[in-house]
Amino acid sequence: MALYSYRAMDAFGRIVQGRLDAGNLADLEARLKRLNVDFINGRPLTELRLPRRTRVSRRELIKFCFHLEQLAQAGVPLFEGLTDLQDSLPHGRFRDIVASMIESIQGGRTLSQAMAMHPRAFDDIFTSLIRTGEITGHLPEVLGNLAASLKWQDELAAHIRKLLMYPALLGTVVLAVFLFMMIYLVPRMAGFIQAMGQQMPMQTRILIALSDVVSNYGHLAGATLLALLALLAAVLHYDPQARHRLDACKLRLPLLGNILRKIILARFASVFAMMYASGIAILDAIRITEGIVGNAVIREGLAQAGRMIADGQNVTTAFQNADLFPPLVIRMLRVGENTGQLDKALANVGYFYDRDVRESIERVQAMIEPLMTLIIGILLGWVMLAVLGPIYDSISKVRI
């Protein structure tokens, strides 16, 4: 099947446009007929050469879950709810996905089966939870939990961006100023200083030598750096051991490594609690959540915990032996497991890490800002001292 772009007319005489999977134009017309719209024309999307996004944004998924939850709670049939939702979406990739899902459901598939046909929009966790909600009859609750989880992930991503934005922006400005001084300002000031015939101090000679290196070999250094980054990306892609070592180094970074571990475990605990509360088996939940942690070391720990649970150990002991959580969190899990409320204990763990991550990010950000300011001050002060020092000495001697 190929993706077709089409123009059609609905029951009210309005022209609608979109994209839909079909085998050929006749199949496209038949599929649109089942959607109660009359086919006008269409052609394969590949002929149009339109740009396509491969993924759906988190905020689009949040709106999707929220609106579908509200419609389901109001008793609106799924097919009609998706149709209404499609009409409210702007033209784009996600609208096409919803249209394809409507056609799939019209053809007899369930909602989870229709979502599984679009793995880049709906991952395994999403489709597994929807499938469980369909089986248990708690689809609105599952959609609400998914929306809440996606909102939490979006807020967490915003905190991370906030942490990285200031250093990245300030670092870019410093780099730009440094390159301007090394390539343009320092060479001209060096010529002026040398013309005065003054003995240059050590810091000035170092600065001039550094300026010469940047001016003459800066482009080679940049090209070499890009080549090394490309080589590193290729090695990480094809060598699991190299990726494992890099992920281990990330977790050992000063300040940031501990925050990264907390972020990963917070997301795991939140998603695992949601899946466990929805009725998904523990081993299946661990296997599915291994794909969301994004770190080979923690993924290996989760796989080890899964093997221990499969061998008969309880959840708390498995997580403790896998050395994933600190003693306080293990104690919370043990109490939840003993009282039969493991889902609530996991939710509390997610809340615990969420609070801890927010506070850690605020502390690190409070440290980074003055540290970056201090580094910039030292760098610019050294450059100014190296450039203006000899000039000031020359002027002082002239006055004498």
NORURVEN-V348497 format. One record per residue. N is the residue number from 0. PHI is phi in whole degrees, -180 to 180 (none if undefined). OMEGA is omega in whole degrees, 0 to 359 (* if undefined). Layout:
((N:PHI:OMEGA) (N:PHI:OMEGA))
This chain:
((0:none:180) (1:-121:178) (2:-92:182) (3:-110:169) (4:-97:186) (5:-138:167) (6:-123:183) (7:-147:179) (8:-124:181) (9:-86:185) (10:-67:181) (11:-97:179) (12:83:179) (13:-88:177) (14:-82:178) (15:-120:179) (16:-127:179) (17:-179:179) (18:-134:186) (19:-154:176) (20:-76:179) (21:-158:179) (22:-78:178) (23:-160:182) (24:-66:178) (25:-66:177) (26:-65:177) (27:-61:179) (28:-63:179) (29:-66:179) (30:-67:178) (31:-67:177) (32:-62:178) (33:-69:176) (34:-92:177) (35:65:173) (36:-130:182) (37:-96:182) (38:-67:175) (39:-110:175) (40:-158:180) (41:-173:177) (42:-158:181) (43:-60:183) (44:-66:181) (45:-62:178) (46:-73:182) (47:-83:181) (48:55:178) (49:-89:177) (50:-68:180) (51:-127:173) (52:-82:182) (53:-88:182) (54:-129:178) (55:-107:182) (56:-69:181) (57:-64:181) (58:-69:174) (59:-64:178) (60:-67:178) (61:-61:179) (62:-63:179) (63:-60:181) (64:-64:183) (65:-64:183) (66:-66:180) (67:-68:176) (68:-64:180) (69:-64:179) (70:-67:179) (71:-67:178) (72:-67:178) (73:-80:178) (74:85:179) (75:-74:178) (76:-56:186) (77:-58:183) (78:-62:180) (79:-68:179) (80:-63:178) (81:-66:178) (82:-64:177) (83:-62:179) (84:-65:179) (85:-62:181) (86:-65:181) (87:-87:182) (88:-88:174) (89:-72:180) (90:-64:182) (91:170:184) (92:-62:184) (93:-68:176) (94:-62:178) (95:-66:178) (96:-63:179) (97:-63:178) (98:-63:178) (99:-65:178) (100:-65:178) (101:-61:180) (102:-65:179) (103:-65:178) (104:-66:176) (105:-62:179) (106:-84:175) (107:112:179) (108:-82:174) (109:-82:180) (110:-63:180) (111:-65:177) (112:-66:177) (113:-66:178) (114:-68:181) (115:-63:178) (116:-76:180) (117:-130:186) (118:-65:179) (119:-77:176) (120:-94:183) (121:-124:183) (122:-79:183) (123:-62:179) (124:-64:181) (125:-60:183) (126:-68:179) (127:-65:179) (128:-67:178) (129:-63:178) (130:-62:178) (131:-65:178) (132:-63:177) (133:-67:182) (134:-69:184) (135:-86:182) (136:80:180) (137:-115:183) (138:-62:178) (139:-60:179) (140:-65:179) (141:-64:178) (142:-62:177) (143:-65:178) (144:-65:178) (145:-64:179) (146:-62:179) (147:-64:179) (148:-66:179) (149:-66:176) (150:-64:179) (151:-62:179) (152:-64:179) (153:-67:177) (154:-66:179) (155:-64:177) (156:-63:178) (157:-66:178) (158:-64:180) (159:-66:177) (160:-61:179) (161:-64:179) (162:-65:186) (163:-90:188) (164:-66:183) (165:-63:178) (166:-60:181) (167:-66:180) (168:-65:181) (169:-66:178) (170:-63:178) (171:-65:179) (172:-65:180) (173:-62:179) (174:-62:180) (175:-64:179) (176:-65:181) (177:-63:179) (178:-65:178) (179:-61:181) (180:-69:183) (181:-70:186) (182:-91:187) (183:-111:190) (184:-77:186) (185:-62:179) (186:-57:179) (187:-72:177) (188:-68:178) (189:-64:177) (190:-63:179) (191:-67:180) (192:-67:180) (193:-66:179) (194:-66:179) (195:-76:179) (196:70:182) (197:-91:174) (198:-69:183) (199:-87:177) (200:-70:185) (201:-60:183) (202:-63:178) (203:-72:179) (204:-63:178) (205:-63:181) (206:-64:180) (207:-67:178) (208:-63:178) (209:-65:178) (210:-62:178) (211:-63:180) (212:-64:181) (213:-64:183) (214:-69:186) (215:-90:186) (216:-124:182) (217:-63:181) (218:-67:176) (219:-68:178) (220:-64:178) (221:-64:179) (222:-65:178) (223:-64:179) (224:-63:179) (225:-63:178) (226:-64:179) (227:-66:178) (228:-65:177) (229:-64:178) (230:-65:179) (231:-63:179) (232:-62:179) (233:-66:179) (234:-63:180) (235:-66:181) (236:-73:187) (237:-104:183) (238:-119:180) (239:-61:180) (240:-66:177) (241:-64:178) (242:-65:178) (243:-64:180) (244:-66:178) (245:-65:179) (246:-63:176) (247:-65:178) (248:-65:178) (249:-60:181) (250:-71:180) (251:-99:178) (252:-63:176) (253:-61:178) (254:66:186) (255:-72:181) (256:-63:179) (257:-66:178) (258:-66:179) (259:-61:178) (260:-60:181) (261:-65:179) (262:-63:181) (263:-64:182) (264:-70:176) (265:-64:179) (266:-66:179) (267:-61:182) (268:-62:180) (269:-65:181) (270:-69:180) (271:-64:178) (272:-63:180) (273:-65:181) (274:-70:179) (275:-65:179) (276:-66:180) (277:-81:177) (278:101:178) (279:-77:182) (280:-60:185) (281:-59:182) (282:-64:178) (283:-66:180) (284:-64:179) (285:-65:181) (286:-62:181) (287:-71:183) (288:-74:175) (289:-60:183) (290:-80:184) (291:-104:186) (292:-73:177) (293:70:179) (294:-141:186) (295:-65:181) (296:-67:180) (297:-70:176) (298:-61:177) (299:-66:177) (300:-64:178) (301:-66:177) (302:-63:177) (303:-64:178) (304:-63:178) (305:-62:179) (306:-66:178) (307:-65:179) (308:-66:177) (309:-64:178) (310:-83:174) (311:115:179) (312:-77:178) (313:-79:187) (314:-63:183) (315:-62:180) (316:-64:180) (317:-64:179) (318:-66:179) (319:-67:180) (320:-69:178) (321:-77:177) (322:57:180) (323:-95:187) (324:-118:176) (325:-72:183) (326:-56:181) (327:-62:180) (328:-68:177) (329:-61:178) (330:-65:177) (331:-63:179) (332:-66:181) (333:-65:178) (334:-64:180) (335:-65:180) (336:-70:181) (337:-70:181) (338:-93:181) (339:75:180) (340:-125:182) (341:-64:180) (342:-64:178) (343:-68:178) (344:-63:178) (345:-66:177) (346:-64:176) (347:-65:177) (348:-63:177) (349:-61:178) (350:-66:179) (351:-59:180) (352:-69:179) (353:-61:178) (354:-62:181) (355:-64:179) (356:-65:180) (357:-60:180) (358:-67:179) (359:-65:179) (360:-63:179) (361:-64:179) (362:-66:181) (363:-65:179) (364:-65:178) (365:-65:178) (366:-84:185) (367:-68:185) (368:-60:178) (369:-68:179) (370:-65:178) (371:-64:178) (372:-63:179) (373:-65:179) (374:-63:179) (375:-64:179) (376:-62:179) (377:-65:181) (378:-64:181) (379:-67:178) (380:-63:178) (381:-64:180) (382:-64:181) (383:-65:179) (384:-64:181) (385:-69:183) (386:-88:187) (387:-85:181) (388:-59:179) (389:-62:179) (390:-65:179) (391:-65:178) (392:-62:180) (393:-64:180) (394:-65:179) (395:-64:179) (396:-67:178) (397:-64:180) (398:-63:180) (399:-67:*))
